[in-house]
Amino acid sequence: MSIKEQILASAQKFFFSIGYNQTSVQMIIDDLGIAKGTFYHHYKSKIQVMNAVSEIIVTSGAEVVKPYIYESEDDAIKKFNYFLTTMTQWKMEKMDALYTIFKVMYSDDNLPFRESINEKNLEYYLPIINHIVGQGIKEGTMVTEYEDIIGEMIFRFSGEIGKATAHIILNYKDYKDPVKEIKIRTDFIIHMFEKMLNIEPGSLNINYEDQAREFFDYMMEKEEKA
């Protein structure tokens, strides 16, 4: 691993454990045992490091779906279902990291880091969503008067549901059935996608319930061992 990669790995470790605001450049330098000049040779500031870490996190997910979305001859509805399902599965495969991320990412200390990731998500995932929607419009399986902005609206709606889901996860003890609460919200956003794109109801058939229950079982097990 190069020095540049080591800096990012160290920064990510601190961002996920104590938060972006609490992480200093000096902590990264001390963690790696490198000179201050070595750090600043590669990165001019902590903000630049944050943006680089955010890009690594986001691109690893985007690269999973891009080959199928851009190369497959399947219709747009199948691609949309694939996109939603695969991104959920990708997150579940990183369950241990996800547990840590949810515990730290939504704290005030990580607001700048969270916003950086959101912007990177928009940069990398919006073209994918736009490609799917554009194909659907050409096929006639999706209909909208707002082709120029619909992809961004879908993305931002998803982000708000993500925040609501994170709140439930972080406060799951306050809910009688947190999995049911997440299912209600994900069902709602899928319904909204179908309405926004004039897709036949039921065309987007994503099962989040099993994945959510698996995540909560894992998280409660971690809490008991802590």
N, C-alpha and C positions, 0 to 999 in steps of 0.2 A: 504494500500500500504506500503510495507516494505521500509526501509531507502534506500536500494540499488535501488529499483524501483523508488523512489522519486528522487534520484540523476540522473538517466537516463532521467526521465521526465523533470527535470529542464534543464539538458544539451541539450536535444532535442529542448526545447523551445528557448534557447539562440542560438543554431546552426541555427535554422530556422528564427530567427528574426534579429540577428546581424552578424551571420557567425561564423564559427569555430575559425578562427584566432583571432577574437575580443573577444571570450569567454575565461574567465580565470577560474581556479579552485576556486579562491576566490569568484567570482560572484555566482557560484553554491552554495558554502558554505553559503554565505550571504543570498541567495534567500531562502534556506531551514532553515536557523537558526541553523545549526549544527556545531559541533566542527571540526576543521581541521583534527584532528586525526580520527574522525568518517568517513570522506570522504576517507582518505588514508587506513583505515581498509578494505574498500570494493574495492577501485580502486587505483592502484599505480600511475596513471598518467591520464592526459586529453586524451592522445592517447588511453588508455585502455577504457575509457568511450566512446570515439568516436566509437571504434570498437564494443562495446556492443550495442550502439544505432543503428549503421548500421545493426547489426544482427537482431535486433527487427524489423526494417523496412522491411528488405528483407524476413525474414522467414514468416511474416504475409501473404505475397503474395504467397509464395511457398506452404504454407499449404493449400491454397484454391484449387490449381490444382492437388496436389499430389494424393489424393484418386482416382480420375477418371483416371488419366494417368497410375497409377500402377495397378489398380484393374479392370478397365473396359475391356470388351472383344472386344470393337470396334477396327476398323483398325487404322493404324498409321496416315493416312491422316485426319481422323475425330479427332484424338487426337491432331494433330498439329493445326487444325482449332480451336479446343476447347481451347487449350493453348493460342493461340494468342487472341482469342475473350475474354476469361475470364480475362486475365491479363489487357486488355483494360477496360473492365467493372469494374474490381476491382479498377483501378485508378480513373475512373469516379465517383465511389461511394465515393471516398475520395477527391472530387473536391476542397473543401475548403482548405484542407491541400496541395493539389497539386498546387493550386494558389500560396500559400506562398512559397512552395518549389522552384517553377520555378523562383520566384522573387529573391530568395536568393541563392539557390543551385549553380547556374552557375556564381556566382561572384568569384573573385579571393580569397576572404576571406574564401570561402568554398571549395577550391580545395582539401585540404587533406580529408575533409569529403566526398566529391564526389568520390574521388578515393577509399576510404574505402568502400563505398556502392557498387561501381563497382566490387571490389574484392569479396565482400560478394555475390553479384549477381552471379558472376561466380561460386563461391563455391556451391551455393544452386540450381541454375537453370541449370547449365551444366549437372548434372546427369539426370535431367528431359528430357532435349533435347536429350541427348545421348540415353535414354531409348526409346523415340519415334522413333529416327532414326534407332536404332538397330532393333526395331520391324518392321519398314518399309522395311529394307533390307531383313529380314527373309521372309516377306510376298511377296517381289518382287515389292512392290509399290514404293520403293525408291532405287535408284542405285547410288553408288559412289565408286570410287577407294580410297577415303580418309576417310574411316570410323573412323579412330583413331583421326582425327582432325576436321572433318566436324562440329561437335557440337560446338566446340569452335569458329570456323569461323562464324557460324550462329549467335552465341551470340555476337561476336565482331562487325559484320556487323550491327546487331540490335542496338548496343551501339552507333555507329557512326550516324545512322539515328536518334537515340534519341537526340543526341547533335544538329543535324541540326534542328530537330523539336523544341527543346528548344530555339534555336536562333530565329526561326520564331515567336514563342510565345512571347519572350521577346522584339522583335522588330516588332510586328505585324502591327504597324502603317506605317511601311516602305513598306508594301506589299498591292497591290490592292485587292487581295483575298488570305489572309493567309491560309484559309482552303484548297483552291485549291493547294497551294504550299505544304502543308503537305500531301495531297492526292497523289500528284505526287511522293513524296519521299517514302511514304508507299507502293504505287503500285510498285515502283521500287524494294524495298527490297523484297516484296512478289514474284515478278518475278525472282529476284536473287535466292531466296530460291528454287523455282521450278526448275531453271536451275541447281543449285548446286546438287540437289537431283534427277535430271532427272524425276521429277514429271510431269504428264500431265498438260499442261497450263490450268489455271482456277480452278485447284483442291483446291488451297488455296484461299478461297473466303471470305476475311475479309473486313467488311465495317467500315472503320475508319472515313469516312466523317461526318456522323451524330454525332459521339462522339466529333469530333474536333469542329464542329460548335456549339454544346452545350457548350463545354468548353469556346470557344471564347465569346459566348453570356454572359456566367457567368462572365468571366473575365472583359469584358467591363462594365458590370453592377457594379462590384466591383470598377472599376476605377472611374466611375461616382459618386459613393457614397463617395469615399475617399476624 
